[in-house]
Amino acid sequence: MRTILLFKSLLITALVTASSVYAQSDDVAKVENFMQNIIQTLVTLAGILAALFFVWGGVGYITSSGNPENLEKSKKTIFYSALGLAISIGAYVLSNVVAQLAQGAFGK
């Protein structure tokens, strides 16, 4: 138990005292650019997929003809596509915040 606490304290000390001098700005910029491109691609695909599911749910809602099962199924499709879109947009915003914090820590 004592060695684990010692290891954690040494790790925290090393992370806190790490200087941006040790980071090579070119490599950090390349990794950051690569990750941002991946995230932007995934968010774009999630937006397209959410739009398709909105249409699918809307068509199902219109063509349900008052059938309660189909109506509820279509409502769930629309709700979960909106939820997925909100989560993907939130992940995009969070990744931009982390990128800005990394730029501040490592410089650009």
Gaussian input, Z-matrix of N, CA and C with variables (Angstrom, degrees):
# hf/3-21g

backbone

0 1
 N
 C     1     B1
 C     2     B2     1     A1
 N     3     B3     2     A2     1     D1
 C     4     B4     3     A3     2     D2
 C     5     B5     4     A4     3     D3
 N     6     B6     5     A5     4     D4
 C     7     B7     6     A6     5     D5
 C     8     B8     7     A7     6     D6
 N     9     B9     8     A8     7     D7
 C    10    B10     9     A9     8     D8
 C    11    B11    10    A10     9     D9
 N    12    B12    11    A11    10    D10
 C    13    B13    12    A12    11    D11
 C    14    B14    13    A13    12    D12
 N    15    B15    14    A14    13    D13
 C    16    B16    15    A15    14    D14
 C    17    B17    16    A16    15    D15
 N    18    B18    17    A17    16    D16
 C    19    B19    18    A18    17    D17
 C    20    B20    19    A19    18    D18
 N    21    B21    20    A20    19    D19
 C    22    B22    21    A21    20    D20
 C    23    B23    22    A22    21    D21
 N    24    B24    23    A23    22    D22
 C    25    B25    24    A24    23    D23
 C    26    B26    25    A25    24    D24
 N    27    B27    26    A26    25    D25
 C    28    B28    27    A27    26    D26
 C    29    B29    28    A28    27    D27
 N    30    B30    29    A29    28    D28
 C    31    B31    30    A30    29    D29
 C    32    B32    31    A31    30    D30
 N    33    B33    32    A32    31    D31
 C    34    B34    33    A33    32    D32
 C    35    B35    34    A34    33    D33
 N    36    B36    35    A35    34    D34
 C    37    B37    36    A36    35    D35
 C    38    B38    37    A37    36    D36
 N    39    B39    38    A38    37    D37
 C    40    B40    39    A39    38    D38
 C    41    B41    40    A40    39    D39
 N    42    B42    41    A41    40    D40
 C    43    B43    42    A42    41    D41
 C    44    B44    43    A43    42    D42
 N    45    B45    44    A44    43    D43
 C    46    B46    45    A45    44    D44
 C    47    B47    46    A46    45    D45
 N    48    B48    47    A47    46    D46
 C    49    B49    48    A48    47    D47
 C    50    B50    49    A49    48    D48
 N    51    B51    50    A50    49    D49
 C    52    B52    51    A51    50    D50
 C    53    B53    52    A52    51    D51
 N    54    B54    53    A53    52    D52
 C    55    B55    54    A54    53    D53
 C    56    B56    55    A55    54    D54
 N    57    B57    56    A56    55    D55
 C    58    B58    57    A57    56    D56
 C    59    B59    58    A58    57    D57
 N    60    B60    59    A59    58    D58
 C    61    B61    60    A60    59    D59
 C    62    B62    61    A61    60    D60
 N    63    B63    62    A62    61    D61
 C    64    B64    63    A63    62    D62
 C    65    B65    64    A64    63    D63
 N    66    B66    65    A65    64    D64
 C    67    B67    66    A66    65    D65
 C    68    B68    67    A67    66    D66
 N    69    B69    68    A68    67    D67
 C    70    B70    69    A69    68    D68
 C    71    B71    70    A70    69    D69
 N    72    B72    71    A71    70    D70
 C    73    B73    72    A72    71    D71
 C    74    B74    73    A73    72    D72
 N    75    B75    74    A74    73    D73
 C    76    B76    75    A75    74    D74
 C    77    B77    76    A76    75    D75
 N    78    B78    77    A77    76    D76
 C    79    B79    78    A78    77    D77
 C    80    B80    79    A79    78    D78
 N    81    B81    80    A80    79    D79
 C    82    B82    81    A81    80    D80
 C    83    B83    82    A82    81    D81
 N    84    B84    83    A83    82    D82
 C    85    B85    84    A84    83    D83
 C    86    B86    85    A85    84    D84
 N    87    B87    86    A86    85    D85
 C    88    B88    87    A87    86    D86
 C    89    B89    88    A88    87    D87
 N    90    B90    89    A89    88    D88
 C    91    B91    90    A90    89    D89
 C    92    B92    91    A91    90    D90
 N    93    B93    92    A92    91    D91
 C    94    B94    93    A93    92    D92
 C    95    B95    94    A94    93    D93
 N    96    B96    95    A95    94    D94
 C    97    B97    96    A96    95    D95
 C    98    B98    97    A97    96    D96
 N    99    B99    98    A98    97    D97
 C   100   B100    99    A99    98    D98
 C   101   B101   100   A100    99    D99
 N   102   B102   101   A101   100   D100
 C   103   B103   102   A102   101   D101
 C   104   B104   103   A103   102   D102
 N   105   B105   104   A104   103   D103
 C   106   B106   105   A105   104   D104
 C   107   B107   106   A106   105   D105
 N   108   B108   107   A107   106   D106
 C   109   B109   108   A108   107   D107
 C   110   B110   109   A109   108   D108
 N   111   B111   110   A110   109   D109
 C   112   B112   111   A111   110   D110
 C   113   B113   112   A112   111   D111
 N   114   B114   113   A113   112   D112
 C   115   B115   114   A114   113   D113
 C   116   B116   115   A115   114   D114
 N   117   B117   116   A116   115   D115
 C   118   B118   117   A117   116   D116
 C   119   B119   118   A118   117   D117
 N   120   B120   119   A119   118   D118
 C   121   B121   120   A120   119   D119
 C   122   B122   121   A121   120   D120
 N   123   B123   122   A122   121   D121
 C   124   B124   123   A123   122   D122
 C   125   B125   124   A124   123   D123
 N   126   B126   125   A125   124   D124
 C   127   B127   126   A126   125   D125
 C   128   B128   127   A127   126   D126
 N   129   B129   128   A128   127   D127
 C   130   B130   129   A129   128   D128
 C   131   B131   130   A130   129   D129
 N   132   B132   131   A131   130   D130
 C   133   B133   132   A132   131   D131
 C   134   B134   133   A133   132   D132
 N   135   B135   134   A134   133   D133
 C   136   B136   135   A135   134   D134
 C   137   B137   136   A136   135   D135
 N   138   B138   137   A137   136   D136
 C   139   B139   138   A138   137   D137
 C   140   B140   139   A139   138   D138
 N   141   B141   140   A140   139   D139
 C   142   B142   141   A141   140   D140
 C   143   B143   142   A142   141   D141
 N   144   B144   143   A143   142   D142
 C   145   B145   144   A144   143   D143
 C   146   B146   145   A145   144   D144
 N   147   B147   146   A146   145   D145
 C   148   B148   147   A147   146   D146
 C   149   B149   148   A148   147   D147
 N   150   B150   149   A149   148   D148
 C   151   B151   150   A150   149   D149
 C   152   B152   151   A151   150   D150
 N   153   B153   152   A152   151   D151
 C   154   B154   153   A153   152   D152
 C   155   B155   154   A154   153   D153
 N   156   B156   155   A155   154   D154
 C   157   B157   156   A156   155   D155
 C   158   B158   157   A157   156   D156
 N   159   B159   158   A158   157   D157
 C   160   B160   159   A159   158   D158
 C   161   B161   160   A160   159   D159
 N   162   B162   161   A161   160   D160
 C   163   B163   162   A162   161   D161
 C   164   B164   163   A163   162   D162
 N   165   B165   164   A164   163   D163
 C   166   B166   165   A165   164   D164
 C   167   B167   166   A166   165   D165
 N   168   B168   167   A167   166   D166
 C   169   B169   168   A168   167   D167
 C   170   B170   169   A169   168   D168
 N   171   B171   170   A170   169   D169
 C   172   B172   171   A171   170   D170
 C   173   B173   172   A172   171   D171
 N   174   B174   173   A173   172   D172
 C   175   B175   174   A174   173   D173
 C   176   B176   175   A175   174   D174
 N   177   B177   176   A176   175   D175
 C   178   B178   177   A177   176   D176
 C   179   B179   178   A178   177   D177
 N   180   B180   179   A179   178   D178
 C   181   B181   180   A180   179   D179
 C   182   B182   181   A181   180   D180
 N   183   B183   182   A182   181   D181
 C   184   B184   183   A183   182   D182
 C   185   B185   184   A184   183   D183
 N   186   B186   185   A185   184   D184
 C   187   B187   186   A186   185   D185
 C   188   B188   187   A187   186   D186
 N   189   B189   188   A188   187   D187
 C   190   B190   189   A189   188   D188
 C   191   B191   190   A190   189   D189
 N   192   B192   191   A191   190   D190
 C   193   B193   192   A192   191   D191
 C   194   B194   193   A193   192   D192
 N   195   B195   194   A194   193   D193
 C   196   B196   195   A195   194   D194
 C   197   B197   196   A196   195   D195
 N   198   B198   197   A197   196   D196
 C   199   B199   198   A198   197   D197
 C   200   B200   199   A199   198   D198
 N   201   B201   200   A200   199   D199
 C   202   B202   201   A201   200   D200
 C   203   B203   202   A202   201   D201
 N   204   B204   203   A203   202   D202
 C   205   B205   204   A204   203   D203
 C   206   B206   205   A205   204   D204
 N   207   B207   206   A206   205   D205
 C   208   B208   207   A207   206   D206
 C   209   B209   208   A208   207   D207
 N   210   B210   209   A209   208   D208
 C   211   B211   210   A210   209   D209
 C   212   B212   211   A211   210   D210
 N   213   B213   212   A212   211   D211
 C   214   B214   213   A213   212   D212
 C   215   B215   214   A214   213   D213
 N   216   B216   215   A215   214   D214
 C   217   B217   216   A216   215   D215
 C   218   B218   217   A217   216   D216
 N   219   B219   218   A218   217   D217
 C   220   B220   219   A219   218   D218
 C   221   B221   220   A220   219   D219
 N   222   B222   221   A221   220   D220
 C   223   B223   222   A222   221   D221
 C   224   B224   223   A223   222   D222
 N   225   B225   224   A224   223   D223
 C   226   B226   225   A225   224   D224
 C   227   B227   226   A226   225   D225
 N   228   B228   227   A227   226   D226
 C   229   B229   228   A228   227   D227
 C   230   B230   229   A229   228   D228
 N   231   B231   230   A230   229   D229
 C   232   B232   231   A231   230   D230
 C   233   B233   232   A232   231   D231
 N   234   B234   233   A233   232   D232
 C   235   B235   234   A234   233   D233
 C   236   B236   235   A235   234   D234
 N   237   B237   236   A236   235   D235
 C   238   B238   237   A237   236   D236
 C   239   B239   238   A238   237   D237
 N   240   B240   239   A239   238   D238
 C   241   B241   240   A240   239   D239
 C   242   B242   241   A241   240   D240
 N   243   B243   242   A242   241   D241
 C   244   B244   243   A243   242   D242
 C   245   B245   244   A244   243   D243
 N   246   B246   245   A245   244   D244
 C   247   B247   246   A246   245   D245
 C   248   B248   247   A247   246   D246
 N   249   B249   248   A248   247   D247
 C   250   B250   249   A249   248   D248
 C   251   B251   250   A250   249   D249
 N   252   B252   251   A251   250   D250
 C   253   B253   252   A252   251   D251
 C   254   B254   253   A253   252   D252
 N   255   B255   254   A254   253   D253
 C   256   B256   255   A255   254   D254
 C   257   B257   256   A256   255   D255
 N   258   B258   257   A257   256   D256
 C   259   B259   258   A258   257   D257
 C   260   B260   259   A259   258   D258
 N   261   B261   260   A260   259   D259
 C   262   B262   261   A261   260   D260
 C   263   B263   262   A262   261   D261
 N   264   B264   263   A263   262   D262
 C   265   B265   264   A264   263   D263
 C   266   B266   265   A265   264   D264
 N   267   B267   266   A266   265   D265
 C   268   B268   267   A267   266   D266
 C   269   B269   268   A268   267   D267
 N   270   B270   269   A269   268   D268
 C   271   B271   270   A270   269   D269
 C   272   B272   271   A271   270   D270
 N   273   B273   272   A272   271   D271
 C   274   B274   273   A273   272   D272
 C   275   B275   274   A274   273   D273
 N   276   B276   275   A275   274   D274
 C   277   B277   276   A276   275   D275
 C   278   B278   277   A277   276   D276
 N   279   B279   278   A278   277   D277
 C   280   B280   279   A279   278   D278
 C   281   B281   280   A280   279   D279
 N   282   B282   281   A281   280   D280
 C   283   B283   282   A282   281   D281
 C   284   B284   283   A283   282   D282
 N   285   B285   284   A284   283   D283
 C   286   B286   285   A285   284   D284
 C   287   B287   286   A286   285   D285
 N   288   B288   287   A287   286   D286
 C   289   B289   288   A288   287   D287
 C   290   B290   289   A289   288   D288
 N   291   B291   290   A290   289   D289
 C   292   B292   291   A291   290   D290
 C   293   B293   292   A292   291   D291
 N   294   B294   293   A293   292   D292
 C   295   B295   294   A294   293   D293
 C   296   B296   295   A295   294   D294
 N   297   B297   296   A296   295   D295
 C   298   B298   297   A297   296   D296
 C   299   B299   298   A298   297   D297
 N   300   B300   299   A299   298   D298
 C   301   B301   300   A300   299   D299
 C   302   B302   301   A301   300   D300
 N   303   B303   302   A302   301   D301
 C   304   B304   303   A303   302   D302
 C   305   B305   304   A304   303   D303
 N   306   B306   305   A305   304   D304
 C   307   B307   306   A306   305   D305
 C   308   B308   307   A307   306   D306
 N   309   B309   308   A308   307   D307
 C   310   B310   309   A309   308   D308
 C   311   B311   310   A310   309   D309
 N   312   B312   311   A311   310   D310
 C   313   B313   312   A312   311   D311
 C   314   B314   313   A313   312   D312
 N   315   B315   314   A314   313   D313
 C   316   B316   315   A315   314   D314
 C   317   B317   316   A316   315   D315
 N   318   B318   317   A317   316   D316
 C   319   B319   318   A318   317   D317
 C   320   B320   319   A319   318   D318
 N   321   B321   320   A320   319   D319
 C   322   B322   321   A321   320   D320
 C   323   B323   322   A322   321   D321

   B1=1.4630
   B2=1.5263
   B3=1.3230
   B4=1.4524
   B5=1.5251
   B6=1.3293
   B7=1.4624
   B8=1.5293
   B9=1.3219
   B10=1.4611
   B11=1.5207
   B12=1.3256
   B13=1.4704
   B14=1.5196
   B15=1.3305
   B16=1.4515
   B17=1.5214
   B18=1.3338
   B19=1.4516
   B20=1.5293
   B21=1.3344
   B22=1.4677
   B23=1.5226
   B24=1.3184
   B25=1.4598
   B26=1.5253
   B27=1.3356
   B28=1.4667
   B29=1.5331
   B30=1.3124
   B31=1.4550
   B32=1.5265
   B33=1.3106
   B34=1.4651
   B35=1.5240
   B36=1.3157
   B37=1.4561
   B38=1.5200
   B39=1.3252
   B40=1.4621
   B41=1.5201
   B42=1.3229
   B43=1.4629
   B44=1.5195
   B45=1.3205
   B46=1.4586
   B47=1.5236
   B48=1.3164
   B49=1.4609
   B50=1.5212
   B51=1.3219
   B52=1.4638
   B53=1.5178
   B54=1.2789
   B55=1.4535
   B56=1.5186
   B57=1.3164
   B58=1.4611
   B59=1.5201
   B60=1.3347
   B61=1.4517
   B62=1.5278
   B63=1.3153
   B64=1.4536
   B65=1.5213
   B66=1.3056
   B67=1.4619
   B68=1.5186
   B69=1.3013
   B70=1.4498
   B71=1.5205
   B72=1.3083
   B73=1.4558
   B74=1.5291
   B75=1.3226
   B76=1.4604
   B77=1.5201
   B78=1.3290
   B79=1.4573
   B80=1.5193
   B81=1.3150
   B82=1.4620
   B83=1.5203
   B84=1.3205
   B85=1.4624
   B86=1.5244
   B87=1.3364
   B88=1.4610
   B89=1.5227
   B90=1.3136
   B91=1.4677
   B92=1.5230
   B93=1.3236
   B94=1.4684
   B95=1.5288
   B96=1.3188
   B97=1.4591
   B98=1.5268
   B99=1.3232
   B100=1.4570
   B101=1.5274
   B102=1.3159
   B103=1.4688
   B104=1.5302
   B105=1.3098
   B106=1.4642
   B107=1.5257
   B108=1.3287
   B109=1.4569
   B110=1.5292
   B111=1.3241
   B112=1.4621
   B113=1.5198
   B114=1.3212
   B115=1.4641
   B116=1.5243
   B117=1.3198
   B118=1.4590
   B119=1.5328
   B120=1.3226
   B121=1.4605
   B122=1.5156
   B123=1.3315
   B124=1.4622
   B125=1.5266
   B126=1.3192
   B127=1.4648
   B128=1.5329
   B129=1.3229
   B130=1.4582
   B131=1.5257
   B132=1.3249
   B133=1.4684
   B134=1.5278
   B135=1.3343
   B136=1.4669
   B137=1.5222
   B138=1.3215
   B139=1.4655
   B140=1.5137
   B141=1.3262
   B142=1.4669
   B143=1.5231
   B144=1.3328
   B145=1.4700
   B146=1.5326
   B147=1.3303
   B148=1.4683
   B149=1.5322
   B150=1.3200
   B151=1.4620
   B152=1.5283
   B153=1.3219
   B154=1.4657
   B155=1.5255
   B156=1.3340
   B157=1.4601
   B158=1.5298
   B159=1.3339
   B160=1.4667
   B161=1.5226
   B162=1.3260
   B163=1.4563
   B164=1.5248
   B165=1.3397
   B166=1.4607
   B167=1.5323
   B168=1.3183
   B169=1.4640
   B170=1.5172
   B171=1.3330
   B172=1.4574
   B173=1.5220
   B174=1.3260
   B175=1.4634
   B176=1.5243
   B177=1.3164
   B178=1.4613
   B179=1.5188
   B180=1.3199
   B181=1.4666
   B182=1.5213
   B183=1.3225
   B184=1.4605
   B185=1.5291
   B186=1.3190
   B187=1.4603
   B188=1.5277
   B189=1.3189
   B190=1.4720
   B191=1.5211
   B192=1.2981
   B193=1.4764
   B194=1.5224
   B195=1.3048
   B196=1.4576
   B197=1.5154
   B198=1.3349
   B199=1.4565
   B200=1.5359
   B201=1.3421
   B202=1.4602
   B203=1.5335
   B204=1.3200
   B205=1.4746
   B206=1.5191
   B207=1.3298
   B208=1.4638
   B209=1.5258
   B210=1.3207
   B211=1.4513
   B212=1.5290
   B213=1.3184
   B214=1.4714
   B215=1.5319
   B216=1.3162
   B217=1.4652
   B218=1.5313
   B219=1.3147
   B220=1.4607
   B221=1.5280
   B222=1.3204
   B223=1.4735
   B224=1.5184
   B225=1.3346
   B226=1.4645
   B227=1.5219
   B228=1.3266
   B229=1.4606
   B230=1.5246
   B231=1.3095
   B232=1.4652
   B233=1.5300
   B234=1.3257
   B235=1.4643
   B236=1.5255
   B237=1.3319
   B238=1.4600
   B239=1.5233
   B240=1.3143
   B241=1.4612
   B242=1.5300
   B243=1.3317
   B244=1.4668
   B245=1.5303
   B246=1.3147
   B247=1.4636
   B248=1.5275
   B249=1.3155
   B250=1.4615
   B251=1.5130
   B252=1.3212
   B253=1.4616
   B254=1.5265
   B255=1.3228
   B256=1.4701
   B257=1.5244
   B258=1.3215
   B259=1.4685
   B260=1.5235
   B261=1.3300
   B262=1.4638
   B263=1.5287
   B264=1.3260
   B265=1.4683
   B266=1.5261
   B267=1.3260
   B268=1.4653
   B269=1.5172
   B270=1.3343
   B271=1.4589
   B272=1.5238
   B273=1.3163
   B274=1.4635
   B275=1.5275
   B276=1.3163
   B277=1.4630
   B278=1.5262
   B279=1.3293
   B280=1.4595
   B281=1.5255
   B282=1.3194
   B283=1.4645
   B284=1.5248
   B285=1.3164
   B286=1.4696
   B287=1.5248
   B288=1.3204
   B289=1.4667
   B290=1.5265
   B291=1.3299
   B292=1.4679
   B293=1.5233
   B294=1.3214
   B295=1.4648
   B296=1.5250
   B297=1.3296
   B298=1.4542
   B299=1.5318
   B300=1.3265
   B301=1.4656
   B302=1.5287
   B303=1.3297
   B304=1.4556
   B305=1.5190
   B306=1.3192
   B307=1.4542
   B308=1.5194
   B309=1.3256
   B310=1.4700
   B311=1.5150
   B312=1.3238
   B313=1.4619
   B314=1.5129
   B315=1.3275
   B316=1.4527
   B317=1.5196
   B318=1.3000
   B319=1.4592
   B320=1.5042
   B321=1.2998
   B322=1.4752
   B323=1.4863
   A1=110.00
   A2=114.78
   A3=119.25
   A4=111.09
   A5=117.05
   A6=119.69
   A7=111.26
   A8=116.32
   A9=119.40
   A10=110.23
   A11=116.88
   A12=120.43
   A13=110.95
   A14=116.94
   A15=120.78
   A16=110.35
   A17=116.76
   A18=120.82
   A19=111.34
   A20=116.49
   A21=120.12
   A22=111.27
   A23=116.70
   A24=118.95
   A25=111.17
   A26=117.78
   A27=120.23
   A28=111.15
   A29=116.54
   A30=120.52
   A31=111.11
   A32=116.50
   A33=120.52
   A34=110.25
   A35=117.36
   A36=121.28
   A37=111.00
   A38=116.51
   A39=119.94
   A40=111.26
   A41=116.85
   A42=119.65
   A43=112.24
   A44=116.44
   A45=120.13
   A46=110.95
   A47=116.55
   A48=120.00
   A49=113.05
   A50=118.13
   A51=120.19
   A52=109.36
   A53=115.11
   A54=120.74
   A55=110.14
   A56=115.53
   A57=119.22
   A58=111.61
   A59=117.04
   A60=121.26
   A61=110.11
   A62=116.87
   A63=121.11
   A64=112.65
   A65=118.08
   A66=121.29
   A67=109.42
   A68=116.08
   A69=119.80
   A70=107.39
   A71=115.91
   A72=119.93
   A73=112.64
   A74=118.80
   A75=120.31
   A76=110.90
   A77=116.88
   A78=120.00
   A79=111.42
   A80=117.39
   A81=121.13
   A82=109.92
   A83=117.33
   A84=120.71
   A85=110.96
   A86=116.84
   A87=119.72
   A88=111.29
   A89=116.06
   A90=120.24
   A91=109.91
   A92=116.55
   A93=120.51
   A94=111.00
   A95=116.87
   A96=121.23
   A97=110.61
   A98=117.23
   A99=122.07
   A100=110.87
   A101=116.94
   A102=120.81
   A103=111.10
   A104=117.48
   A105=120.03
   A106=111.33
   A107=117.40
   A108=120.31
   A109=111.01
   A110=116.86
   A111=120.40
   A112=110.50
   A113=116.85
   A114=120.65
   A115=110.60
   A116=118.00
   A117=120.59
   A118=111.33
   A119=116.81
   A120=120.57
   A121=110.88
   A122=116.82
   A123=120.28
   A124=111.96
   A125=117.51
   A126=120.11
   A127=110.35
   A128=117.64
   A129=120.79
   A130=110.83
   A131=116.53
   A132=119.97
   A133=111.27
   A134=117.14
   A135=120.35
   A136=110.52
   A137=117.86
   A138=121.16
   A139=112.04
   A140=116.68
   A141=120.28
   A142=110.50
   A143=115.83
   A144=120.24
   A145=111.30
   A146=116.81
   A147=120.05
   A148=110.63
   A149=117.32
   A150=120.05
   A151=111.02
   A152=116.38
   A153=119.76
   A154=111.40
   A155=116.59
   A156=118.87
   A157=112.13
   A158=117.52
   A159=119.48
   A160=110.28
   A161=116.22
   A162=120.56
   A163=109.84
   A164=116.59
   A165=120.93
   A166=110.89
   A167=116.58
   A168=120.65
   A169=112.20
   A170=117.43
   A171=121.10
   A172=112.58
   A173=115.36
   A174=119.32
   A175=109.87
   A176=116.82
   A177=120.21
   A178=111.93
   A179=116.54
   A180=121.47
   A181=110.70
   A182=115.79
   A183=120.32
   A184=110.92
   A185=116.44
   A186=120.02
   A187=113.40
   A188=117.96
   A189=119.86
   A190=111.84
   A191=118.60
   A192=124.53
   A193=112.68
   A194=116.00
   A195=120.19
   A196=114.50
   A197=118.28
   A198=121.52
   A199=108.51
   A200=118.38
   A201=120.50
   A202=114.02
   A203=117.65
   A204=120.05
   A205=110.85
   A206=116.91
   A207=120.34
   A208=111.92
   A209=116.61
   A210=121.01
   A211=110.81
   A212=116.50
   A213=120.95
   A214=111.21
   A215=116.49
   A216=120.92
   A217=110.90
   A218=116.79
   A219=121.10
   A220=111.72
   A221=116.24
   A222=119.66
   A223=110.65
   A224=116.85
   A225=120.30
   A226=111.29
   A227=116.75
   A228=120.19
   A229=110.61
   A230=116.86
   A231=120.97
   A232=110.55
   A233=117.00
   A234=120.78
   A235=111.42
   A236=116.94
   A237=119.42
   A238=112.48
   A239=118.07
   A240=118.62
   A241=110.39
   A242=117.26
   A243=120.11
   A244=110.74
   A245=116.74
   A246=120.80
   A247=111.29
   A248=117.04
   A249=120.89
   A250=112.24
   A251=116.26
   A252=120.27
   A253=110.51
   A254=117.22
   A255=120.57
   A256=111.00
   A257=117.48
   A258=120.69
   A259=110.52
   A260=117.70
   A261=119.69
   A262=111.46
   A263=118.03
   A264=120.23
   A265=110.05
   A266=117.23
   A267=120.60
   A268=112.06
   A269=116.88
   A270=120.28
   A271=111.20
   A272=116.34
   A273=120.32
   A274=110.99
   A275=116.17
   A276=120.56
   A277=110.16
   A278=116.84
   A279=120.95
   A280=111.05
   A281=117.57
   A282=119.59
   A283=111.35
   A284=117.29
   A285=119.63
   A286=111.23
   A287=117.31
   A288=120.64
   A289=109.90
   A290=116.77
   A291=120.46
   A292=110.30
   A293=117.43
   A294=120.60
   A295=111.77
   A296=116.91
   A297=119.75
   A298=111.26
   A299=116.55
   A300=119.37
   A301=110.86
   A302=116.87
   A303=120.55
   A304=110.81
   A305=117.69
   A306=120.56
   A307=110.93
   A308=115.48
   A309=119.55
   A310=111.98
   A311=117.29
   A312=120.58
   A313=112.62
   A314=117.28
   A315=120.56
   A316=113.52
   A317=117.26
   A318=120.72
   A319=110.31
   A320=115.52
   A321=118.43
   A322=110.41
   D1=-41.31
   D2=-177.92
   D3=-67.95
   D4=-36.72
   D5=-179.95
   D6=-69.75
   D7=-32.64
   D8=177.62
   D9=-66.78
   D10=-42.59
   D11=177.77
   D12=-64.31
   D13=-39.81
   D14=178.36
   D15=-64.42
   D16=-43.46
   D17=178.72
   D18=-62.35
   D19=-43.88
   D20=179.07
   D21=-62.82
   D22=-42.69
   D23=-179.31
   D24=-66.69
   D25=-38.18
   D26=176.87
   D27=-66.30
   D28=-39.56
   D29=179.14
   D30=-65.38
   D31=-44.16
   D32=179.00
   D33=-64.15
   D34=-41.82
   D35=178.04
   D36=-62.02
   D37=-42.66
   D38=179.92
   D39=-65.73
   D40=-39.01
   D41=-179.92
   D42=-70.56
   D43=-36.60
   D44=-178.59
   D45=-71.90
   D46=-38.57
   D47=-175.99
   D48=-89.15
   D49=-1.73
   D50=-179.93
   D51=-63.89
   D52=135.00
   D53=-178.04
   D54=-99.01
   D55=156.49
   D56=177.55
   D57=-73.01
   D58=-6.91
   D59=178.07
   D60=-64.28
   D61=-32.10
   D62=-177.14
   D63=-73.75
   D64=-18.88
   D65=-179.03
   D66=-88.61
   D67=133.07
   D68=176.05
   D69=-89.12
   D70=119.61
   D71=-171.16
   D72=-64.10
   D73=-32.74
   D74=179.84
   D75=-65.43
   D76=-45.07
   D77=-179.10
   D78=-67.32
   D79=-38.90
   D80=179.35
   D81=-65.43
   D82=-40.71
   D83=179.51
   D84=-65.62
   D85=-37.53
   D86=178.82
   D87=-66.76
   D88=-43.87
   D89=179.31
   D90=-65.19
   D91=-43.08
   D92=179.68
   D93=-62.28
   D94=-44.18
   D95=179.68
   D96=-63.75
   D97=-42.20
   D98=178.80
   D99=-62.00
   D100=-46.55
   D101=-179.06
   D102=-65.87
   D103=-39.80
   D104=178.56
   D105=-65.46
   D106=-36.78
   D107=177.42
   D108=-65.83
   D109=-41.46
   D110=178.31
   D111=-63.67
   D112=-45.57
   D113=-178.25
   D114=-65.35
   D115=-41.74
   D116=178.47
   D117=-63.22
   D118=-38.82
   D119=177.82
   D120=-65.07
   D121=-44.73
   D122=179.91
   D123=-65.15
   D124=-39.34
   D125=178.38
   D126=-67.38
   D127=-37.51
   D128=176.25
   D129=-63.11
   D130=-45.50
   D131=177.73
   D132=-63.41
   D133=-38.63
   D134=178.04
   D135=-65.43
   D136=-37.09
   D137=177.39
   D138=-65.84
   D139=-42.84
   D140=177.93
   D141=-64.77
   D142=-43.92
   D143=179.29
   D144=-63.96
   D145=-40.22
   D146=178.10
   D147=-64.92
   D148=-39.59
   D149=177.93
   D150=-63.22
   D151=-40.84
   D152=177.62
   D153=-63.74
   D154=-40.77
   D155=178.68
   D156=-71.43
   D157=-31.16
   D158=172.69
   D159=-60.87
   D160=-45.34
   D161=179.48
   D162=-64.29
   D163=-44.64
   D164=178.94
   D165=-58.79
   D166=-46.07
   D167=178.81
   D168=-66.59
   D169=-37.59
   D170=178.40
   D171=-65.98
   D172=-42.84
   D173=177.54
   D174=-65.10
   D175=-41.23
   D176=177.56
   D177=-64.19
   D178=-35.94
   D179=178.69
   D180=-67.04
   D181=-42.49
   D182=-178.73
   D183=-69.39
   D184=-41.04
   D185=-174.90
   D186=-90.40
   D187=9.45
   D188=-178.29
   D189=-70.98
   D190=-20.91
   D191=178.28
   D192=53.05
   D193=37.47
   D194=176.79
   D195=80.53
   D196=2.01
   D197=177.67
   D198=-70.94
   D199=116.96
   D200=-174.86
   D201=-61.36
   D202=-34.01
   D203=179.58
   D204=-66.18
   D205=-49.92
   D206=-179.93
   D207=-66.23
   D208=-35.37
   D209=178.48
   D210=-64.06
   D211=-46.10
   D212=179.37
   D213=-66.71
   D214=-38.91
   D215=177.96
   D216=-62.40
   D217=-41.61
   D218=179.02
   D219=-67.95
   D220=-38.61
   D221=177.04
   D222=-63.01
   D223=-41.55
   D224=178.46
   D225=-65.18
   D226=-38.27
   D227=178.31
   D228=-61.76
   D229=-45.40
   D230=179.21
   D231=-65.29
   D232=-43.42
   D233=-178.92
   D234=-62.82
   D235=-47.31
   D236=-176.81
   D237=-72.52
   D238=-27.60
   D239=174.31
   D240=-70.17
   D241=-37.13
   D242=175.75
   D243=-67.01
   D244=-39.43
   D245=178.27
   D246=-64.15
   D247=-43.50
   D248=177.69
   D249=-63.32
   D250=-39.67
   D251=178.28
   D252=-65.85
   D253=-41.09
   D254=178.60
   D255=-64.24
   D256=-40.00
   D257=179.00
   D258=-65.96
   D259=-42.29
   D260=-179.62
   D261=-67.70
   D262=-37.44
   D263=176.47
   D264=-67.64
   D265=-38.79
   D266=176.14
   D267=-62.63
   D268=-39.49
   D269=177.12
   D270=-65.68
   D271=-36.44
   D272=177.87
   D273=-65.11
   D274=-44.62
   D275=179.25
   D276=-64.50
   D277=-43.21
   D278=179.38
   D279=-63.08
   D280=-39.30
   D281=178.74
   D282=-66.48
   D283=-34.89
   D284=176.29
   D285=-67.29
   D286=-37.74
   D287=177.41
   D288=-64.30
   D289=-44.42
   D290=179.14
   D291=-64.06
   D292=-39.25
   D293=178.11
   D294=-63.09
   D295=-40.44
   D296=178.34
   D297=-67.63
   D298=-37.70
   D299=176.42
   D300=-65.74
   D301=-38.42
   D302=178.04
   D303=-66.48
   D304=-38.26
   D305=177.17
   D306=-63.01
   D307=-39.40
   D308=178.13
   D309=-67.74
   D310=-35.29
   D311=-178.17
   D312=-78.72
   D313=-41.02
   D314=-174.44
   D315=-103.04
   D316=-12.38
   D317=-177.24
   D318=78.08
   D319=164.86
   D320=179.12
   D321=-134.91

